[in-house]
Amino acid sequence: MADATVREWFLGVPIITRVWFAAAMGLTLVANFHRPLMFYMYLDYSQVFYHFNFWRPVTSAFFLGKLSFSFLMSLYFLYKYSRTLEEQHFLGRKAEYATLVGFIWLVLLALAPILNMPFIGLAAIYSLIYVWSQFYANVIVSFIFGIQFKAMYLPWVLAAFSLLTGNFPFDELVGIFVGHAYFYLATIYPQRSGRQLLFTPGFLLKLFPAERPTVQGFAPVGRRPQDVDNNIRQDGHAWGTGNTLGNQ
């Protein structure tokens, strides 16, 4: 019965979030229980191009570090914010959500050798959190000790928390930069210039055909995030989980 319940839950997770979550959890667990595998997982373009280790950009994107409380929170953030974006903001537009995820990964893979980043998995999750925080900017979220604030500040709060706990928030800051790059190109720039710079590739449109037109109350790319969350109940949850769209 328990196995059936877990299976039903897992199959109920939207496909892009499901694949990302399962790959991140599985690869991180396997690598931690067989540590020599990490030698073959980190991003090294000399190994990619000269020794044909073509899997390294993929393993770099899914590995989330050592098993710890931070790993569990990273998985939770991935599940929470990716699922919310895929099921709600990008409802019926999986191709556009896949474009967002692809943009984050490609930019991080380009920055990785410059910033000396062997793994980009954590930064990718923080990029996703930043994008969520902009589309749901006015949602009230709660952090530890019951501290409440608007979702737009969540990425910065997470970075500050990492700093206060003795860790330099490198992944958080890189994630914020990449997330803002997407939000600017997809939303702010088109509003100011009337021109669109980001387009959904044709192969993604074929892979994820539009399911139905955008439902009233869910903003397409290009709308200000304030327009989507004016009517959201603002009571939040712990650790910045926020409140999902449509809960009245």
C-alpha positions as semicolon CSV with decimal commas, in nm:
position;residue;x (nm);y (nm);z (nm)
1;M;0,000;0,000;0,000
2;A;0,280;0,241;0,092
3;D;0,465;0,159;-0,230
4;A;0,150;0,229;-0,430
5;T;0,102;0,563;-0,253
6;V;0,461;0,671;-0,322
7;R;0,428;0,561;-0,683
8;E;0,104;0,756;-0,726
9;W;0,264;1,064;-0,570
10;F;0,570;1,034;-0,794
11;L;0,368;0,988;-1,112
12;G;0,155;1,286;-1,011
13;V;0,456;1,518;-1,021
14;P;0,476;1,703;-1,357
15;I;0,722;1,547;-1,597
16;I;1,004;1,805;-1,604
17;T;1,009;1,844;-1,226
18;R;0,982;1,466;-1,186
19;V;1,284;1,395;-1,406
20;W;1,495;1,670;-1,250
21;F;1,404;1,568;-0,894
22;A;1,460;1,194;-0,953
23;A;1,789;1,247;-1,136
24;A;1,923;1,486;-0,871
25;M;1,829;1,260;-0,583
26;G;1,943;0,938;-0,750
27;L;2,276;1,066;-0,881
28;T;2,363;1,239;-0,553
29;L;2,285;0,928;-0,347
30;V;2,479;0,695;-0,577
31;A;2,782;0,925;-0,582
32;N;2,786;0,959;-0,204
33;F;2,771;0,585;-0,150
34;H;3,037;0,523;-0,416
35;R;3,267;0,823;-0,381
36;P;3,509;0,736;-0,667
37;L;3,223;0,812;-0,908
38;M;3,257;1,183;-0,828
39;F;3,587;1,182;-1,017
40;Y;3,389;1,108;-1,334
41;M;3,103;1,347;-1,263
42;Y;3,248;1,694;-1,222
43;L;3,253;1,936;-1,515
44;D;3,586;1,936;-1,698
45;Y;3,567;2,044;-2,060
46;S;3,909;1,899;-2,138
47;Q;3,768;1,559;-2,040
48;V;3,454;1,629;-2,244
49;F;3,628;1,726;-2,568
50;Y;3,953;1,531;-2,554
51;H;3,844;1,215;-2,376
52;F;3,480;1,208;-2,491
53;N;3,328;1,224;-2,141
54;F;3,008;1,371;-2,284
55;W;2,809;1,288;-1,972
56;R;2,993;1,537;-1,751
57;P;2,771;1,843;-1,826
58;V;2,470;1,629;-1,727
59;T;2,617;1,483;-1,408
60;S;2,743;1,828;-1,309
61;A;2,387;1,962;-1,336
62;F;2,229;1,692;-1,119
63;F;2,482;1,637;-0,839
64;L;2,387;1,828;-0,522
65;G;2,683;1,761;-0,294
66;K;2,735;1,561;0,023
67;L;2,447;1,401;0,210
68;S;2,341;1,656;0,468
69;F;2,052;1,872;0,582
70;S;2,151;2,116;0,306
71;F;2,103;1,837;0,049
72;L;1,752;1,765;0,181
73;M;1,659;2,133;0,170
74;S;1,795;2,164;-0,185
75;L;1,577;1,870;-0,293
76;Y;1,278;2,026;-0,119
77;F;1,337;2,363;-0,286
78;L;1,369;2,193;-0,624
79;Y;1,047;1,999;-0,576
80;K;0,849;2,292;-0,435
81;Y;0,944;2,572;-0,672
82;S;0,986;2,370;-0,989
83;R;0,648;2,205;-0,939
84;T;0,478;2,538;-0,868
85;L;0,622;2,696;-1,180
86;E;0,548;2,397;-1,403
87;E;0,194;2,336;-1,275
88;Q;0,083;2,694;-1,228
89;H;0,276;2,976;-1,390
90;F;0,359;2,766;-1,698
91;L;0,031;2,576;-1,695
92;G;-0,025;2,419;-2,037
93;R;0,310;2,557;-2,158
94;K;0,564;2,289;-2,069
95;A;0,778;2,381;-2,369
96;E;0,824;2,730;-2,227
97;Y;0,912;2,586;-1,887
98;A;1,163;2,351;-2,052
99;T;1,311;2,659;-2,220
100;L;1,354;2,822;-1,880
101;V;1,530;2,514;-1,739
102;G;1,746;2,482;-2,051
103;F;1,842;2,851;-2,033
104;I;1,952;2,813;-1,671
105;W;2,160;2,504;-1,742
106;L;2,325;2,639;-2,058
107;V;2,424;2,970;-1,898
108;L;2,563;2,793;-1,593
109;L;2,757;2,549;-1,812
110;A;2,906;2,849;-1,995
111;L;2,997;3,024;-1,669
112;A;3,132;2,712;-1,496
113;P;3,489;2,720;-1,637
114;I;3,512;3,097;-1,579
115;L;3,394;3,069;-1,218
116;N;3,569;2,738;-1,152
117;M;3,244;2,554;-1,077
118;P;3,283;2,175;-1,098
119;F;2,910;2,125;-1,026
120;I;2,621;2,352;-1,124
121;G;2,329;2,166;-0,961
122;L;2,288;2,389;-0,657
123;A;2,323;2,712;-0,855
124;A;2,056;2,587;-1,097
125;I;1,812;2,538;-0,808
126;Y;1,880;2,888;-0,674
127;S;1,825;3,027;-1,024
128;L;1,485;2,858;-1,023
129;I;1,406;3,002;-0,679
130;Y;1,490;3,350;-0,807
131;V;1,260;3,314;-1,108
132;W;0,980;3,188;-0,882
133;S;1,035;3,480;-0,644
134;Q;0,986;3,727;-0,928
135;F;0,674;3,568;-1,073
136;Y;0,521;3,544;-0,723
137;A;0,685;3,857;-0,585
138;N;0,411;3,964;-0,342
139;V;0,339;3,626;-0,187
140;I;0,425;3,628;0,184
141;V;0,664;3,350;0,285
142;S;0,788;3,244;0,626
143;F;1,142;3,158;0,722
144;I;1,289;3,018;1,041
145;F;1,165;3,162;1,371
146;G;0,846;3,270;1,193
147;I;1,009;3,562;1,009
148;Q;0,782;3,671;0,724
149;F;0,862;3,870;0,411
150;K;0,762;3,900;0,046
151;A;0,878;3,627;-0,190
152;M;1,087;3,873;-0,392
153;Y;1,337;3,878;-0,103
154;L;1,363;3,500;-0,061
155;P;1,680;3,444;-0,269
156;W;1,861;3,715;-0,077
157;V;1,743;3,579;0,256
158;L;1,877;3,234;0,163
159;A;2,210;3,389;0,065
160;A;2,227;3,582;0,393
161;F;2,138;3,269;0,591
162;S;2,420;3,078;0,422
163;L;2,660;3,357;0,511
164;L;2,544;3,363;0,873
165;T;2,597;2,988;0,903
166;G;2,960;3,025;0,799
167;N;2,938;2,951;0,427
168;F;3,004;3,197;0,148
169;P;2,684;3,203;-0,064
170;F;2,860;3,137;-0,395
171;D;2,596;2,910;-0,548
172;E;2,317;3,136;-0,424
173;L;2,470;3,449;-0,580
174;V;2,549;3,280;-0,910
175;G;2,195;3,141;-0,914
176;I;2,049;3,487;-0,852
177;F;2,254;3,628;-1,141
178;V;2,145;3,360;-1,387
179;G;1,783;3,371;-1,268
180;H;1,774;3,747;-1,312
181;A;1,924;3,715;-1,660
182;Y;1,633;3,491;-1,761
183;F;1,370;3,712;-1,597
184;Y;1,513;4,024;-1,759
185;L;1,529;3,875;-2,107
186;A;1,190;3,702;-2,084
187;T;0,991;3,971;-1,904
188;I;1,152;4,310;-1,844
189;Y;1,324;4,365;-2,179
190;P;1,018;4,277;-2,393
191;Q;0,804;4,516;-2,190
192;R;1,049;4,801;-2,236
193;S;1,147;4,741;-2,598
194;G;0,852;4,553;-2,744
195;R;1,094;4,291;-2,876
196;Q;1,132;3,930;-2,766
197;L;1,482;3,788;-2,732
198;L;1,400;3,445;-2,590
199;F;1,206;3,200;-2,802
200;T;1,092;2,847;-2,736
201;P;1,280;2,609;-2,971
202;G;1,067;2,422;-3,221
203;F;1,180;2,081;-3,102
204;L;1,052;2,159;-2,752
205;L;0,717;2,269;-2,894
206;K;0,694;1,932;-3,068
207;L;0,807;1,743;-2,759
208;F;0,570;1,936;-2,529
209;P;0,275;2,058;-2,739
210;A;0,059;2,323;-2,578
211;E;-0,207;2,160;-2,364
212;R;-0,453;2,446;-2,353
213;P;-0,457;2,828;-2,364
214;T;-0,335;3,020;-2,062
215;V;-0,596;3,016;-1,786
216;Q;-0,713;3,347;-1,647
217;G;-0,511;3,426;-1,337
218;F;-0,187;3,274;-1,466
219;A;0,051;3,515;-1,627
220;P;0,235;3,437;-1,950
221;V;0,598;3,539;-1,982
222;G;0,599;3,913;-2,022
223;R;0,347;4,004;-1,752
224;R;0,468;4,169;-1,437
225;P;0,473;3,927;-1,143
226;Q;0,257;4,165;-0,939
227;D;-0,028;4,094;-1,180
228;V;-0,039;3,727;-1,085
229;D;-0,042;3,736;-0,712
230;N;-0,269;4,024;-0,611
231;N;-0,543;3,783;-0,503
232;I;-0,327;3,517;-0,342
233;R;-0,384;3,437;0,023
234;Q;-0,064;3,548;0,191
235;D;0,004;3,323;0,486
236;G;0,318;3,138;0,374
237;H;0,490;2,833;0,516
238;A;0,821;2,758;0,681
239;W;1,157;2,775;0,502
240;G;1,034;3,007;0,231
241;T;0,787;2,766;0,077
242;G;0,537;3,044;0,023
243;N;0,180;3,000;-0,081
244;T;0,080;2,845;-0,408
245;L;-0,125;3,027;-0,667
246;G;-0,497;2,972;-0,650
247;N;-0,531;2,900;-0,276
248;Q;-0,795;3,141;-0,162
